[in-house]
Amino acid sequence: MQTSKERLIEFCGIEFKGGSSLEAELKIIFPNWEPHHFMKKLPFVDDQGFVVTDFNMECEITSKVIANEVLNKGDASTIEPLKPMVLCFGDMGNHKGFYMHTNEWWGGDTSILKMGYTPYILKMGFKNMYYTLGGKVPGWGMPLSELIGDHTFV
């Protein structure tokens, strides 16, 4: 559901400024991103000012040559397609949490949602590691969390 503004987010759902509401146990709110003003009038952006690309991060004007420069690759044909995914932990309260791992929104085949005590422990572990290390998660942090989250019994 896309709306202009949320008025109130409660335990049982979301109430919008227009008066409508939506019941939901899990609420994921995406911010209303705004592009920089100078982007809005460029010839390779959409009507909102965002560069439209495919999973190879290419568009008609910004070709592999530009992507090659940005990625510092020697051969433009070696640019790997973008494979977006969501790997998310959340605290649901009462020592329970959720774990979500999906790439299904972008045509992938992974869709895992687990709720319980183990996702809560993963969330608290990640939070402690994040703050202890000053926001720098070690390279093994996310793969280990993914392995435990995907293969655990809640």
C-alpha positions in Angstrom: 0.0 0.0 0.0 1.5 3.3 -1.0 0.3 6.5 0.8 1.5 10.0 1.1 2.0 10.0 4.9 1.6 7.8 7.9 -0.1 9.4 10.9 0.2 6.8 13.6 2.0 3.4 13.8 0.5 1.2 16.5 0.9 -2.4 17.6 -2.1 -3.6 15.6 -1.6 -1.6 12.5 -1.0 1.8 10.7 -3.3 4.7 10.6 -2.8 7.1 7.6 -3.4 10.9 7.4 -6.3 10.4 5.0 -8.2 8.4 7.7 -7.7 5.0 6.2 -5.9 2.3 8.2 -4.2 -1.1 7.7 -4.0 -3.9 10.2 -0.6 -5.5 10.2 1.5 -7.6 12.6 4.7 -6.7 10.8 5.1 -3.2 9.5 7.9 -2.3 7.1 8.0 1.4 6.3 10.2 2.6 3.4 11.2 6.2 3.6 10.1 8.7 1.0 13.4 9.2 -0.8 13.9 12.4 -2.7 16.6 12.7 -5.4 19.0 15.6 -5.6 17.5 18.6 -7.4 20.2 18.6 -10.1 19.2 15.1 -11.1 15.6 15.8 -11.9 16.3 17.4 -15.3 18.9 15.0 -16.7 18.1 13.0 -19.8 18.7 9.5 -18.2 16.4 9.7 -15.2 12.7 8.9 -14.7 10.0 11.4 -14.0 10.9 11.4 -10.3 14.7 12.0 -10.9 16.0 8.5 -10.3 18.3 6.7 -12.7 16.5 3.7 -14.1 18.8 0.7 -14.4 18.6 -3.0 -14.9 20.2 -5.6 -12.6 23.5 -5.0 -14.3 23.3 -1.3 -13.1 23.0 -0.2 -16.8 20.8 2.2 -18.6 20.8 3.4 -22.2 23.0 6.5 -21.6 25.1 5.3 -18.6 26.6 2.3 -20.4 29.1 -0.4 -19.3 31.8 2.1 -19.9 30.6 4.4 -17.1 29.9 1.4 -14.8 33.3 0.1 -15.7 34.9 3.4 -14.5 32.9 3.4 -11.2 33.6 -0.2 -10.4 37.3 0.0 -11.5 37.0 -3.1 -13.6 39.3 -3.8 -16.5 36.7 -5.5 -18.7 33.1 -4.2 -18.9 31.9 -7.7 -19.8 32.9 -8.9 -16.3 30.4 -6.8 -14.4 28.2 -9.1 -12.4 24.4 -8.5 -12.4 23.1 -6.9 -9.1 21.4 -9.6 -7.0 19.5 -7.6 -4.3 18.2 -9.4 -1.2 16.7 -8.5 2.1 18.4 -9.9 5.3 16.7 -8.4 8.3 16.4 -9.1 12.0 13.9 -7.4 14.2 12.9 -7.3 17.9 9.2 -8.1 18.4 9.3 -7.6 22.2 8.9 -10.2 25.0 12.3 -11.8 24.0 11.0 -12.7 20.6 12.3 -11.6 17.2 11.8 -12.1 13.5 14.3 -13.1 10.8 13.6 -12.3 7.1 15.8 -13.4 4.2 14.3 -12.9 0.7 15.2 -12.1 -2.8 11.8 -13.1 -4.1 10.8 -9.5 -4.7 13.4 -9.3 -7.5 12.6 -12.7 -9.1 14.8 -14.8 -6.8 13.9 -18.1 -5.2 14.6 -17.4 -1.5 11.8 -16.5 0.9 12.4 -17.2 4.6 10.5 -15.7 7.5 11.0 -17.0 11.0 9.7 -15.7 14.4 10.8 -16.7 17.8 13.6 -16.8 20.3 16.5 -17.6 18.0 15.9 -14.6 15.7 15.8 -12.4 18.8 19.2 -13.8 19.9 20.5 -13.0 16.4 19.2 -9.5 16.5 20.7 -8.8 19.9 24.0 -10.3 18.8 24.1 -8.2 15.7 23.2 -5.1 17.7 26.0 -5.7 20.2 28.5 -6.4 17.5 27.4 -3.3 15.5 27.8 -0.9 18.5 30.9 -2.5 19.9 32.7 -2.3 16.6 31.5 1.3 15.8 29.2 0.3 13.0 31.7 -1.8 11.1 30.4 -5.4 10.8 33.2 -7.9 10.1 33.0 -9.8 6.8 32.0 -13.0 8.6 29.1 -11.4 10.5 26.3 -11.4 7.9 27.2 -14.8 6.3 27.2 -16.4 9.8 23.9 -14.8 10.7 22.4 -15.9 7.4 23.6 -19.5 8.0 22.2 -19.6 11.5 18.9 -17.8 10.6 18.2 -19.9 7.5 18.9 -23.3 9.1 17.7 -22.9 12.7 14.5 -24.2 14.3 12.8 -21.3 16.1 
